[in-house]
Amino acid sequence: MKFIDTIEIRVQSGNGGDGMLCFKRARNLPKLGPDGGNGGNGGDVFLEADPQLNTLHALRFRKLYLAEHGAKGGTKNCTGRCGDPCIIPVPLGTLVLDADTREILGELLEPGQRLLVAAGGARGYGNLHYVTSTRQAPHMMLPGKKGETRMLHMELKVLADIGLAGFPNAGKSTLLSQMSAARPQIADYPFTTLTPNLGVIQVRDDEPFGPTYVMADIPGLVEGASEGKGLGFQFLKHLERTRLIVYLLGCMDFIHAPEVALPILEKELQAYSPDLAGKPKIVVLNKIDLLSAEERVTQVEALEKLGYEVVSISGATGEGVAALKMRLYERLQELL
């Protein structure tokens, strides 16, 4: 299934039903008064957050979503049936905007949460509605109002506590697979990860019902991403809801040494969003199984001089991963 995180659809709510203009009739009694009923309200269009969805993929096959029209009022003061609403399921973390005005209509962050995006047209009134003490036989009715038609622009921003940021082949997917049950694609070439992946991290392996948190892995950044190089900023939006950013650096990166790579990553995040760049961060030095004890100390000290807390791990062997799980959980608790 293709990962879709932005899409535009058109929604149209139902029209309100017209009121009825009619009078009671019976043999030899031609003037029994008005009995025209009201019409029904048009159906609304809602977006509903569905925790079972993780992409907007299903919406790409249909561009127009219609709610049902309200029925016309009937004789004998019968009210027309209200139109059924149109309910569109979307993933948690969906941001909804009016595609024409760019007005933010809302976000869906809780399971089952609904967002009204197009209100149904109001019902029309029949002539019985207009009867007064001085107007006993009104020859008037009100037609139902038209429903709303709106073009929606939707963006999916995944919900995670921690986001992984780093260069391609830094080991982000490997780390996520070590820390959780997620199984992202892993290979020894750049840009193996082409879509965001989420993993639920269990802090203590011996406590199946213990504390957990969610980590997001996004495709790797490259220097010049702000200018459209690599995959650009296409997936950085998925880090905007996180509380903590993890800079994952490979200690054996032959293009950038870790202490050189870190300022480059900071620069790219700053170019995308100062708010994102200002989030709390922690540096994880990966692939330390390839270093000697002295080289590990040297690289960690070089990164600490830049003002960051540094944790050393090996995603391949699992060394330091349990300690990293706990430290990330402690940092999240500090940020509450």
Secondary structure as UniProt FT lines:
FT   STRAND          6..12
FT   TURN            27..28
FT   STRAND          45..49
FT   TURN            51..52
FT   HELIX           57..61
FT   STRAND          64..66
FT   TURN            76..77
FT   STRAND          86..90
FT   TURN            92..93
FT   STRAND          94..98
FT   TURN            99..101
FT   STRAND          104..108
FT   TURN            111..112
FT   STRAND          114..118
FT   HELIX           127..130
FT   STRAND          149..156
FT   STRAND          162..165
FT   TURN            168..169
FT   HELIX           172..179
FT   TURN            190..191
FT   STRAND          197..202
FT   TURN            205..206
FT   TURN            208..209
FT   STRAND          212..217
FT   TURN            223..224
FT   HELIX           225..227
FT   TURN            230..235
FT   HELIX           236..239
FT   TURN            240..241
FT   STRAND          244..250
FT   TURN            251..252
FT   HELIX           258..272
FT   HELIX           274..277
FT   STRAND          281..286
FT   HELIX           288..290
FT   HELIX           293..304
FT   TURN            305..307
FT   STRAND          310..312
FT   TURN            315..317
FT   TURN            319..320
FT   HELIX           321..334
//
